[in-house]
C-alpha cells in the first residue's frame, strides 16, 4: 500500500455492502497507482458492477456477487474510463486490475480494466514536452554558436516538435489497439449464443456475426460526459450515487435491448428500424426528474454494419448543509443534452 492508497483507501458505498454467502462469488478490482505520481483529482475513481456504484478509492476491494455474467465499470469524475464483462462461478474470485492513467502534461490516456496483473500505459504529454525542450535547446545552441537563423535552421527547429507530434499519434494508436485487445474476448464470444445483444467493449464486431444470415448489424456506442456542482461550486469529489448516471435504456422497434456506456451490437433484419434511447436520472432522484428520450430511425442493410452513437452530456446539481464533501447531499437539478449520430 503506497501513500496514495493510504490517503484514499477503498471505501464501499452503504447500499453496496453485501455479506458473503454460500454459493456466491466475488469480483476483486484493484485501482493501482504509484507513490511518485503527482497529486491529481482524476485519481478519484469509482467502481461499479451491473450499473450500481460499489466502492471508490485506490487499492483493492472485493465485491460479493451472484454467479453468472457481470459488467464491471471504472468511472472517473467526468466519464466512464473502462468497462469489462466477467463471468463468476460460485466460490470464485475474479481478479481485475486498473492502472490510473499516468499524469503528464497534455495526456489524454485512459485507464483500461484488464485481468490481473495489468500493466500501466504512460501518457502522451511527455513527448510534446520533450519536443519543445529539444527545439529550445537547438535554438540556444544556435545562438551560442552565432549561427544565423535562416529558413533552413528554422525548419530544423521544427523537426523535434514534428517528431513529438508523430510520437503522440503513434502512442495513441497503440493505446487504442491495447483497449481493443482487452475486449477481444467479448468480441470473440459475441453471437455464439442467441441473445438480444452482445457486449463488445472497445472491440469491433466479429465477422462471424454475419455468416450464414441475411441480417445486418447495428452497432451502438453509448458515451457520456458528466458535470457536477455542489452548493454552487464545481464538485471535484469522486462519483457517488448522486453522480452515477445509469445506463441508457434501448428499444429497437419497441423491443428492449441491453446497453451500457460502451459498445454493443445487435443482429437485425434489413430495413428501417426505430431506435429509442431513454436517459434516466441518478437513482436517488429517479422519482423527481423525468427521463429524456431520443428516437432515431436507422436503415440496416443485409451483410453490412450500421453504426449509431449516443453521447449524453449530463449535469447534476446537488445541495448540502454540510461542508464535508462526503456528507449527505440532495439532488436539486438534473439536465441532459443528447446527440445521436448514425453512419454506415
Residue, then its C-alpha position, 0 to 999 in steps of 0.5 A: x500500500x503506497x501513500x496514495x492508497x493510504x490517503x484514499x483507501x477503498x471505501x464501499x458505498x452503504x447500499x453496496x455492502x453485501x455479506x458473503x454467502x454460500x454459493x456466491x462469488x466475488x469480483x476483486x478490482x484493484x485501482x493501482x497507482x504509484x507513490x511518485x505520481x503527482x497529486x491529481x483529482x482524476x485519481x478519484x475513481x469509482x467502481x461499479x458492477x451491473x450499473x450500481x456504484x460499489x466502492x471508490x478509492x485506490x487499492x483493492x476491494x472485493x465485491x460479493x456477487x451472484x454467479x453468472x455474467x457481470x459488467x464491471x465499470x471504472x468511472x472517473x469524475x467526468x466519464x466512464x474510463x473502462x468497462x469489462x464483462x466477467x463471468x463468476x462461478x460460485x466460490x470464485x474470485x475474479x481478479x481485475x486490475x486498473x492502472x490510473x492513467x499516468x499524469x503528464x502534461x497534455x495526456x489524454x490516456x485512459x485507464x483500461x480494466x484488464x485481468x490481473x496483473x495489468x500493466x500501466x500505459x504512460x501518457x502522451x504529454x511527455x513527448x510534446x514536452x520533450x519536443x519543445x525542450x529539444x527545439x529550445x535547446x537547438x535554438x540556444x545552441x544556435x545562438x551560442x554558436x552565432x549561427x544565423x537563423x535562416x529558413x533552413x535552421x528554422x525548419x530544423x527547429x521544427x523537426x523535434x516538435x514534428x517528431x513529438x507530434x508523430x510520437x503522440x499519434x503513434x502512442x495513441x494508436x497503440x493505446x487504442x489497439x491495447x483497449x481493443x485487445x482487452x475486449x477481444x474476448x467479448x468480441x470473440x464470444x459475441x453471437x455464439x449464443x442467441x441473445x438480444x445483444x452482445x457486449x463488445x467493449x472497445x472491440x469491433x464486431x466479429x465477422x462471424x456475426x454475419x455468416x450464414x444470415x441475411x441480417x445486418x448489424x447495428x452497432x451502438x456506442x453509448x458515451x457520456x460526459x458528466x458535470x457536477x456542482x455542489x452548493x454552487x461550486x464545481x464538485x471535484x469529489x469522486x462519483x457517488x450515487x448522486x453522480x452515477x448516471x445509469x445506463x441508457x435504456x434501448x428499444x429497437x422497434x419497441x423491443x428492449x435491448x441491453x446497453x451500457x456506456x460502451x459498445x454493443x451490437x445487435x443482429x437485425x433484419x434489413x430495413x428501417x428500424x426505430x431506435x429509442x434511447x431513454x436517459x434516466x436520472x441518478x437513482x436517488x432522484x429517479x422519482x423527481x426528474x423525468x427521463x429524456x428520450x431520443x428516437x432515431x430511425x436507422x436503415x440496416x442493410x443485409x451483410x453490412x454494419x450500421x453504426x449509431x452513437x449516443x453521447x449524453x452530456x449530463x449535469x447534476x446539481x446537488x445541495x448540502x448543509x454540510x461542508x464535508x464533501x462526503x456528507x449527505x447531499x440532495x439532488x436539486x437539478x438534473x439536465x441532459x443534452x443528447x446527440x445521436x449520430x448514425x453512419x454506415 
